[in-house]
Amino acid sequence: MRDVLRRFSMDDIATYEHWFSDGETARRVAAPDAVWRGHALHGPLCECWALDEEEILAAMLQAEWSDEQRRHAFVAVVVDPARRGRGLGTRILKAYLASVPGASVEARVEPDNLPSLALVRRCGFRSFLEVVGQDGLLPFLHERARMP
């Protein structure tokens, strides 16, 4: 069965906010506030996608496009803490990559975030710098994109 992404919506906010009661989620991702909600739901260069499991939000992917031509996106994946370890991150990221075949896609991961490092590598991302950037993150580019 092929996963179908849907747009993350205002109806998902309460479920998503609840995920931040988990310490790991709260440590890794900025909690959604009014500014984030406006940007995520209505920003011209931002897209948020949802993956449901049993009709409940199970994973969310946020893509930030670098320009209006949508040639390069930065992505972040958040999985419901109660559903971690079940392949949902892989499923949402692979479904998203399939939906943007012509774009280069980049992910930036904290060096100690072993599940996220495994996720991006499993989905075909490769590190293009072996050092942590000034932002404290390791940059990864999806393999179909030309490495700098």
MIMAR-319917 format. One record per residue (C-alpha): residue in three letters; x, y, z. Coordinates in steps of 0.02 Angstrom, whole numbers, padded with zeros to 5 digits, always signed. Example, Ala and Ser with C-alpha at 12.3 -4.5 7.8 and 13.67 -1.06 7.14 Angstrom:
ALA+00615-00225+00390/SER+00684-00053+00357/
***
This chain:
MET+00000+00000+00000/ARG+00067+00171-00048/ASP+00057+00306+00083/VAL-00045+00459+00042/LEU+00005+00624+00117/ARG-00121+00757+00156/ARG-00098+00939+00201/PHE-00072+00970+00385/SER-00218+01077+00442/MET-00284+01180+00586/ASP-00378+01023+00640/ASP-00210+00939+00674/ILE-00141+01073+00789/ALA-00206+01005+00955/THR-00139+00830+00919/TYR+00028+00900+00861/GLU+00044+01014+01013/HIS+00015+00864+01128/TRP+00172+00782+01057/PHE+00274+00918+01142/SER+00233+00850+01315/ASP+00367+00722+01268/GLY+00538+00783+01324/GLU+00631+00720+01170/THR+00511+00806+01050/ALA+00516+00968+01151/ARG+00707+00963+01153/ARG+00726+00933+00966/VAL+00588+01040+00889/ALA+00523+01212+00931/ALA+00348+01200+01003/PRO+00212+01268+00890/ASP+00155+01442+00936/ALA+00044+01569+00847/VAL+00186+01629+00736/TRP+00230+01450+00684/ARG+00047+01408+00651/GLY+00028+01558+00534/HIS+00189+01517+00444/ALA+00159+01329+00433/LEU-00020+01342+00375/HIS-00009+01497+00265/GLY+00173+01538+00228/PRO+00206+01551+00040/LEU+00366+01448+00048/CYS+00314+01326+00184/GLU+00219+01164+00165/CYS+00168+01047+00305/TRP+00113+00870+00266/ALA+00028+00741+00375/LEU+00029+00553+00378/ASP-00114+00470+00468/GLU-00121+00300+00548/GLU-00294+00236+00592/GLU-00363+00408+00547/ILE-00255+00494+00678/LEU-00108+00610+00643/ALA+00047+00501+00662/ALA+00186+00601+00578/MET+00213+00776+00511/LEU+00339+00840+00384/GLN+00378+01025+00363/ALA+00463+01082+00202/GLU+00536+01256+00183/TRP+00568+01303+00003/SER+00719+01413-00033/ASP+00634+01506-00175/GLU+00470+01524-00268/GLN+00527+01404-00407/ARG+00532+01266-00274/ARG+00699+01195-00327/HIS+00771+01164-00154/ALA+00681+01119+00008/PHE+00738+01098+00187/VAL+00636+00965+00277/ALA+00601+00916+00456/VAL+00503+00764+00514/VAL+00413+00744+00680/VAL+00332+00579+00733/ASP+00202+00554+00869/PRO+00307+00498+01019/ALA+00184+00358+01056/ARG+00212+00289+00880/ARG+00402+00299+00866/GLY+00498+00150+00801/ARG+00362+00094+00680/GLY+00432+00167+00518/LEU+00319+00319+00510/GLY+00463+00441+00485/THR+00527+00337+00341/ARG+00353+00323+00265/ILE+00316+00510+00269/LEU+00489+00560+00207/LYS+00487+00436+00063/ALA+00311+00487+00013/TYR+00363+00670+00014/LEU+00519+00636-00089/ALA+00412+00544-00218/SER+00299+00697-00229/VAL+00441+00818-00274/PRO+00545+00722-00402/GLY+00634+00873-00477/ALA+00684+00961-00317/SER+00840+00945-00212/VAL+00795+00909-00032/GLU+00905+00944+00118/ALA+00891+00891+00300/ARG+00992+00957+00446/VAL+01011+00843+00596/GLU+01084+00861+00770/PRO+01237+00747+00782/ASP+01168+00658+00937/ASN+00997+00624+00861/LEU+01031+00445+00811/PRO+00853+00402+00754/SER+00849+00553+00637/LEU+01023+00515+00570/ALA+00966+00338+00531/LEU+00806+00404+00451/VAL+00891+00521+00328/ARG+01021+00391+00281/ARG+00888+00257+00258/CYS+00793+00375+00141/GLY+00944+00407+00029/PHE+01018+00566+00103/ARG+01206+00586+00109/SER+01308+00703+00215/PHE+01395+00832+00108/LEU+01499+00901+00252/GLU+01578+00790+00383/VAL+01581+00932+00508/VAL+01443+01013+00607/GLY+01387+01179+00536/GLN+01380+01343+00631/ASP+01199+01301+00674/GLY+01259+01144+00766/LEU+01180+01029+00636/LEU+01247+00904+00510/PRO+01185+00941+00333/PHE+01121+00800+00222/LEU+01066+00810+00040/HIS+00954+00683-00043/GLU+01058+00574-00160/ARG+00967+00623-00320/ALA+01028+00802-00298/ARG+01199+00851-00358/MET+01318+00868-00212/PRO+01403+01038-00194/
***
